[in-house]
Amino acid sequence: MSPILSPPLQIIYTRSALFLSRKAYATWGAIQAEFADYQTALGPWPAEEVADFLREEYPDLWPPAAAQVAALLAGDAEQVVISFAVPR
């Protein structure tokens, strides 16, 4: 896989969804303030590491992890819901 150049990304776990974010949070408390049902977050990590982690941990993502990371980086949104082949 070729490197994806970008700002660091975070994977945000909530009770209702899994999010991918490019927003720079100062603390986990800042994330918790933004997501009412926040559980935990991973990162910030380079985009390529995020894509690799998601691919390995969640093989049922659709579109594939690298495509979801690339879509976030190409778009205007600060965060997106990570999507799966079969909704969870």
N, C-alpha and C positions, 0 to 999 in steps of 0.2 A: 504494500500500500504506500502511495506517495504521501509525504507529510502534508498536513493541513495547517496552514499558517493562520493564526487567529489569536484573539485574546483568550485567556484561560476561561474554561467553562466549568459549570457546576451541575451536578445531578442532584435534584431536590426531590426527596421522598415525602409525600403527604398521604393521608389516609385515602384520599379520593383519586390521586393520579401521581404519575412520575413525570417530572419536568426536567428540561434541559435549559440552562440559563447562561447567558453571556454577561449578565449584570455583575458588577464587582461589588460584592457585599463585604463590609468591614468585619462583621461577626456573624455567628450563627443566629444570634438574637435578631439581627436585622432581617434575616431570611424568615425567621419565625414571625416577625411583625407583619411581613407581607403575605404569608400563607397561613391562614387561620388553622388549618389542619396539618401543619408541619410536623414531620416526624424526625427527619435527619437529612443531612446533605453530604455529598462527597465532592471534594475539590477545594479550591480551583485546580484544575488539571489542564494540560495542553489538549487541544481538540483531538489530536490523534490518539492520545491515551484514553480519552473519554469514549471515542468510537471503538477502540479495542476492548475496553472494559464492558461496554454495552453489548458488543458482539459476543463476547465470551459468556457473560452472565445471563443474557436474555436472547437466546437464539431465535425466539419467536417474534422478534421485532419486524414490523413491515411498515414502510420500506426499511431496508437494512440500516443498521446503526450509522454507517459512514454517510449514507444518503440523508438521514435525519440531521446529523451534525452539519453537513454541507448546506442543507436547506436553511438551518438556523443562521449560519454564517452569511449566507447570500441574501437573507431577508432583512426586514426592518425590525422584527419583533425582538425584544430582549429575552423572552423565554417562550418555549413551546412545550406542549404536552407530548411526551414520547408515546408513539403509537405501536400497537402490537397487531399481529395478524388476526388474532382473536381477542376482542376486547376483554379486559379483566374486570 
